[in-house]
């Protein structure tokens, strides 16, 4: 390509970008010759304005151009006004072309309130706007003012209705199959389906929230809320509680009602310890906790036969908060007393039972938690009940992804100072990051215990000092070489011209 072609191309490039940089992109050219201009007051005019041809003036509706009186016209047939109690309500008759030949009357329901400028209502809170009879004013609105207000225009017989609604603070009721149970107590049987409806009233419509003893129902197992209804598909003993319904519409204070739900169920029995360690000649206590509604009677059995009261055995029962406790005392234990016992609780709906074994071997260990220490060390704590001295303790641990258990023999078992027969055991083990399971068993002079329940251990990833230094080095390396690309055009026109010229010379 010849030199003059390159020069022409560069000139075109400069010519295209130079006008855009010479002034702001959003500026607008104005000329005194334009039709529109702005006067000193900021109003926009048009030089070509001609009043004779201005279509914005509706001469047919202007008495300046039309001397014929227009018939009254209603803009609306019906409307609504909503106010809060104590506020002022303004009810407007939306009519045009009223004149001295028309008469406007106001009605509240079937009662005449006013005729023209004459107020006929005995309610001193109702009056007409001094400047416009088409506006009816109600001061300090009350619930009794709620209803339909009608303006009537004579002789044309035009009517317009306005519904006045007064906001109301909420009220609420709790219904069970249509029966009001607010503040009451309802009893159901285990397995029943329960549906309670929270029915609010108020204006605007209140929102409904169910709760139970300060807990939202989403956290109560087996209970859900469906469009204001509390639903329990299958009643269980833990559903026996107080339920509260709250209605709120931001007018006044929220309203609330409550209902107490009682559930009749067969007794629920749980052994305090399924294995109880004892020794020759010791007194042993076997205990069970139970819940029952209606109240139940407890009995202790061995070989399915009730144990006789007095002498060898003594049975006691006492209340503990939300449950009861029954205890069997076996005096002066002999080897023949070892074996399975059963605590049984019965009410008119049925019976519940739980088994307890009296043994000489240690009871299964109970984990008291674990503590994460440095370098992936985990400190495990557990207790073992045995009136006989412990001779051996084994700890087993296994990673969730492994199939084999690893065993170690912990050291440091010590008998609790305040409770004879309770052994405190600690052991540290180094575990890699991940989820682990641990279990233990113990041996005394009479034999081995059963395995304890599994203790789940979560070991997080821990960075060492060398890891931190490595990450800091990587961060500093990336930061030191960083730079920023600016994609904007230079704001100096001379800079662009020089750059374009150099580009052209370089190209040629």
Residue pairs with C-beta under 8 A, 6 or more apart in sequence:
3 508
6 504
6 507
6 508
7 504
7 508
9 504
10 500
10 501
10 503
10 504
13 500
14 496
14 497
14 500
17 489
17 496
18 493
18 496
18 497
21 489
21 491
21 493
21 496
22 493
30 37
35 46
35 47
35 48
36 44
36 45
36 46
36 47
37 44
37 45
37 47
38 44
38 45
39 45
51 57
59 65
59 66
60 66
61 70
69 97
69 99
69 101
70 96
70 97
71 97
71 156
72 95
72 96
72 97
72 98
72 99
72 102
72 153
72 156
72 158
73 95
73 96
73 97
74 94
74 95
74 153
74 158
74 160
75 94
75 95
75 96
76 94
76 160
77 160
77 161
78 160
78 161
78 162
78 163
79 94
79 160
79 161
79 162
79 163
80 162
80 163
80 164
80 165
81 89
81 90
81 91
81 162
81 163
81 164
81 165
82 164
82 165
82 166
82 167
82 203
83 89
83 141
83 164
83 165
83 166
83 167
84 141
84 166
84 167
84 251
85 141
85 142
85 143
85 166
85 167
85 168
86 140
86 141
87 140
87 141
88 137
88 138
88 139
88 140
88 141
89 137
89 138
89 141
89 145
89 164
90 129
90 135
90 136
90 137
91 106
91 135
91 136
91 137
91 138
91 149
91 162
91 164
92 134
92 135
92 136
92 162
93 104
93 106
93 134
93 135
93 136
93 151
93 153
93 160
94 160
95 104
95 134
95 151
95 153
95 158
95 160
98 104
98 134
98 153
102 153
102 154
102 155
102 156
103 115
103 116
103 153
103 154
103 155
104 116
104 133
104 134
104 151
104 152
104 153
104 154
105 112
105 114
105 115
105 116
105 151
105 152
105 153
105 154
106 112
106 113
106 114
106 128
106 136
106 149
106 150
106 151
106 152
107 113
107 149
107 150
107 151
107 152
108 121
108 126
108 147
108 148
108 149
109 147
109 148
111 121
112 120
113 119
113 120
113 121
113 126
113 136
113 149
114 120
114 121
114 128
114 133
114 136
116 133
117 128
117 133
119 126
119 127
119 128
125 138
125 139
125 140
125 145
126 136
126 137
126 138
126 139
127 137
127 139
128 135
128 136
128 137
129 135
129 136
129 137
134 151
136 149
136 151
138 145
138 164
141 164
141 166
142 166
143 166
143 168
145 164
145 166
146 164
146 165
146 166
147 163
147 164
148 161
148 162
148 163
148 164
149 161
149 162
149 164
150 159
150 160
150 161
150 162
151 159
151 160
151 162
152 158
152 159
153 159
165 203
166 203
167 202
167 203
167 204
167 249
167 251
168 201
168 202
168 203
168 251
169 202
169 249
169 251
169 252
169 253
169 255
170 200
170 201
170 202
170 206
170 247
170 248
170 249
170 251
170 252
170 254
170 255
171 200
171 201
171 202
171 247
171 255
172 182
172 198
172 199
172 200
172 201
172 206
172 208
172 245
172 246
172 247
172 255
172 256
172 257
173 180
173 182
173 198
173 199
173 257
174 180
174 181
174 182
174 196
174 197
174 198
174 199
174 245
174 257
174 258
174 259
175 181
175 196
175 197
175 199
176 186
176 195
176 196
176 197
176 259
177 195
181 196
181 259
182 257
182 258
182 259
183 257
183 258
183 259
184 259
184 260
185 259
185 260
185 261
185 262
186 259
186 260
186 261
186 262
187 261
187 262
187 263
187 264
188 194
188 235
188 261
188 262
188 263
188 264
189 235
189 263
189 264
189 265
189 349
190 235
190 236
190 237
190 263
190 264
190 265
190 266
190 349
191 234
191 235
192 234
192 235
193 231
193 232
193 233
193 234
193 235
194 230
194 231
194 232
194 235
194 239
194 261
195 229
195 230
195 231
195 232
196 229
196 230
196 243
196 245
196 259
197 228
197 229
197 230
198 208
198 210
198 228
198 229
198 230
198 245
198 247
198 257
199 228
200 206
200 208
200 228
200 247
200 255
202 247
202 249
202 251
202 255
203 249
203 251
204 249
204 251
205 249
206 247
206 248
206 249
206 254
206 255
207 247
207 248
207 249
208 228
208 245
208 246
208 247
209 216
209 245
209 246
209 248
210 216
210 217
210 225
210 230
210 243
210 244
210 245
210 246
211 217
211 243
211 244
211 246
212 220
212 223
212 241
212 242
212 243
212 244
213 241
213 242
217 223
217 224
217 225
217 230
217 243
218 224
220 239
221 238
222 232
222 233
222 234
222 236
222 239
223 230
223 231
223 232
223 239
224 231
225 231
230 243
230 245
232 239
235 263
236 263
236 265
237 263
237 265
237 268
237 291
237 293
239 261
239 263
240 261
240 262
240 263
240 293
241 260
241 261
242 258
242 259
242 260
242 261
243 258
243 259
243 260
243 261
244 256
244 257
244 258
245 256
245 257
245 258
246 254
246 255
246 256
247 254
247 255
247 256
248 254
248 255
262 293
263 293
264 293
264 294
264 349
265 292
265 293
265 349
266 292
266 347
266 349
266 350
266 351
266 352
267 290
267 291
267 292
267 296
267 345
267 346
267 347
267 350
267 351
267 352
268 290
268 291
268 292
268 352
269 288
269 289
269 290
269 343
269 344
269 345
269 352
269 353
269 354
270 288
270 289
270 290
270 354
271 286
271 287
271 288
271 343
271 354
271 355
271 356
272 287
272 288
272 289
272 325
273 287
273 356
273 363
273 385
274 354
274 355
274 356
274 357
275 356
275 357
275 359
275 361
275 363
275 364
275 449
275 450
276 284
276 285
276 286
276 356
276 357
276 358
276 359
276 363
277 359
277 360
277 361
277 362
277 363
277 385
277 386
277 387
277 388
277 421
278 284
278 330
278 333
278 358
278 359
278 360
278 387
279 333
279 360
279 387
279 388
280 333
280 334
280 335
280 360
281 332
281 333
281 334
282 332
282 333
282 387
283 329
283 330
283 331
283 332
283 333
284 329
284 330
284 333
284 337
284 358
285 327
285 328
285 329
285 330
286 300
286 327
286 328
286 330
286 341
286 343
286 356
286 358
287 325
287 326
287 327
287 328
287 356
288 298
288 325
288 326
288 327
288 343
288 345
288 354
288 356
289 320
289 323
289 324
289 325
290 296
290 298
290 323
290 324
290 325
290 326
290 343
290 345
290 352
291 322
291 323
291 324
292 324
292 345
292 347
292 352
293 347
294 347
294 348
294 349
295 347
296 345
296 346
296 347
296 351
296 352
297 345
297 346
297 347
298 315
298 317
298 324
298 326
298 343
298 344
298 345
299 306
299 315
299 343
299 344
299 345
299 346
300 306
300 307
300 313
300 315
300 326
300 328
300 341
300 342
300 343
300 344
301 307
301 341
301 342
301 344
302 339
302 340
302 341
302 342
304 342
307 313
307 315
307 328
307 341
309 315
311 331
312 330
312 331
312 332
313 328
313 329
313 330
313 331
314 328
314 329
314 331
315 326
315 327
315 328
315 329
316 326
316 327
316 329
317 324
317 325
317 326
317 327
318 324
318 325
319 325
326 343
326 345
328 341
328 343
330 337
330 358
333 358
335 360
337 358
338 358
338 359
338 360
339 357
339 358
340 355
340 356
340 357
341 355
341 356
341 357
341 358
342 353
342 354
342 355
342 356
343 353
343 354
343 356
344 351
344 352
344 353
345 351
345 352
345 353
346 352
359 446
360 388
360 444
360 446
360 447
361 386
361 443
361 444
361 446
361 447
361 448
361 449
362 384
362 385
362 386
362 388
362 390
362 442
362 443
362 444
362 448
362 449
363 384
363 385
363 386
363 449
364 441
364 449
364 450
364 451
364 452
364 453
365 382
365 383
365 384
365 425
365 440
365 441
365 442
365 449
365 452
366 382
366 383
366 384
366 452
367 380
367 381
367 382
367 438
367 440
367 452
367 453
367 455
368 381
368 382
368 383
369 381
370 378
370 379
370 380
370 381
370 438
370 455
370 457
371 378
371 379
371 381
372 378
372 459
372 460
373 379
373 428
374 462
375 430
375 462
376 430
376 431
376 432
376 433
376 459
376 462
377 428
377 429
377 430
378 428
378 429
378 430
378 431
378 436
378 457
378 459
379 426
379 427
379 428
380 395
380 426
380 427
380 428
380 429
380 438
380 455
380 457
381 424
381 425
381 426
382 425
382 440
382 452
382 455
383 416
383 422
383 423
383 424
383 425
384 390
384 393
384 413
384 422
384 423
384 425
384 442
384 449
385 421
385 422
385 423
386 421
386 423
386 442
386 444
386 449
387 420
387 421
388 444
388 445
388 446
389 444
389 445
390 413
390 423
390 442
390 443
390 444
391 443
391 444
391 445
392 409
392 442
392 443
393 409
393 410
393 413
393 425
393 440
393 441
393 442
393 443
394 407
394 408
394 409
394 410
394 440
394 441
394 442
395 407
395 408
395 409
395 410
395 427
395 429
395 438
395 439
395 440
396 405
396 406
396 407
396 438
396 439
396 440
397 405
397 406
397 408
397 429
397 431
397 436
397 437
397 438
397 439
397 457
398 404
398 405
398 406
398 436
398 437
398 438
399 431
399 432
399 434
399 435
399 436
399 437
400 434
400 435
400 436
400 437
401 434
408 427
408 429
410 425
410 426
410 427
410 440
411 427
412 425
412 426
412 427
413 423
413 424
413 425
414 423
414 424
414 425
415 421
415 422
415 423
415 424
416 422
416 423
416 424
423 442
425 440
431 457
431 459
432 459
433 459
433 460
433 461
433 462
434 459
435 456
435 457
435 458
435 459
436 456
436 457
436 458
436 459
437 454
437 455
437 456
437 457
438 454
438 455
438 457
439 451
439 452
439 453
439 454
439 455
440 451
440 452
441 448
441 449
441 450
441 451
441 452
442 448
442 449
443 449
463 471
489 496
490 496
490 499
